[in-house]
Amino acid sequence: MRLQGFVSGANARSLWGDRFPFPELADKVAQYLDDVRLQKDVGKEAVGKYLQVIGTRMFCISWTTKLLRAEEKKEASKVLELERTLKERDGVIVNMIEKMDKEEEVTKLQDQIRALQEQIMSSKMRCWKCFR
């Protein structure tokens, strides 16, 4: 939701609603007698300058907020990229461990085959000796 502008069709009590009764609010709240006297004493020009200062401050706050949001988005994208990289690395590590386990299993099987071949050869040698 944007905080600038008005929302059409919103509740009349909402400050962001396009039906909010700003004139009635100004008549009830902003017409405090001491405020009217102060405005007459300092003049319209001073009030205008004061409102310019307030407007400028609000603009600066808004701009700083936008910059901070942009910085937060950059940081969030960096975090997402790092998480993606970590997941990829974890996947590679898991694959390598599985491959190593398979290689170890193959090596064990090869060792067993050699041992069986040696047993067969020794058995053949014994048989040859028996028939001689």
N, C-alpha and C positions, 0 to 999 in steps of 0.2 A: 504494500500500500504506500502510495506517495503521501508525504506530509505537506506538499505544496499543492495549492489548488483546492477544489471542492469535489465532493462525491455527490453525484446527482442521485436524487431519490433516497438519500440517507435520512435517518431520523432527524427531526427538526431540533432536537436537543443536542445533537453532535456539532461540535465546533467545525468539523470538516464537511458537514452537510450543507447543501446549497440552499436549504430552507431555514437555516439558523437565523433567528431574529436579531441581527446585529444592531439595527437602529433602536429597537426597544431596549436592548442591553445598554447601549451608549446613553440613552436618555435616563435610565435608572442609575447606572453606575458612574459614568464619566461626567455627570453634571453636578458633582459635589461642589458646594458653594465656595469652599476655600480654594479648590482647584481652578474654578472660574476666575476668582480674584487674582490668583497667582499668574494665570495666563494674561490677564489684563495688565498686571504690573510689569511683567517682563516683556510683553509684546509678542506679536505673532512671529516676528523674525527670530527671536531667541528660541521660541518653541519649535520653529521649523528646523533651526540648527541642531537643537537637542534631538529631534526626531531623526535627523540625518546621522548623528552620532550613533543613535540606537540602531538604525538601519544598517550602518556600516559594521557595527559590532556583530549584528545578527548575520550579516553576509560573511564576515570573517569566520564566525563559528561554523556556519554552514559549510564553507569551503574547507575548513580544517577537518570537519567531520567526513566530508567526501574523500579527502586525501587519506585520512586514516582508514576508511573503508577500503579504498583501493589498495593500500598497503596490506591490510588484513587479507584481502582476496589473493594478493601475490603470495603471502605466507601460506595461506591455505592450499594454493595450487602447488607450492613447493612441498608441503607435507604430503599431499596426494601423490606427487611424483616420487618422493622418497618411499612411500608405502608401496607403490607399484614396483619400484626397483627392488625393494626388500622381498616382495612376493616372488619376483622373478628369480632372485638369488636363492631364496629358499627352495624354489622348484628345482633349480640346477643342483643344489646340494642334495636334495632328496634323490634326484635321478642318479647322481654320482654315487651316493651310498648304495642305492639299489644295484647299480652296475658293479660296484666293488663287491657287494655280497654275492652277486652272480659269478663274478670272476673267482672269488674265493671258493665258491661251490664247485666251479669247473676245475680249479686247481686240485681240490680235494678228490674229485672224481678221477682226474688224471692220475693222481698219486695212487688211488685205489686200483686203477687199471694196471699201472706199472707193477704194483705189488702182486696182483693176480697173475700178470704175465710172468713175473719172476717165479711165482709158485708153480705155474704150469711148466715152465722151463725146468725147474728143479725136479718136478714130478716126472717129466719126460726123461731127464737124465737118470733118475733112479730106475725108471722102467728099462732103459737101455742097458743099464748096468745089470739088472736082473736077468735079462735075456742073453747076455754074453757069457 
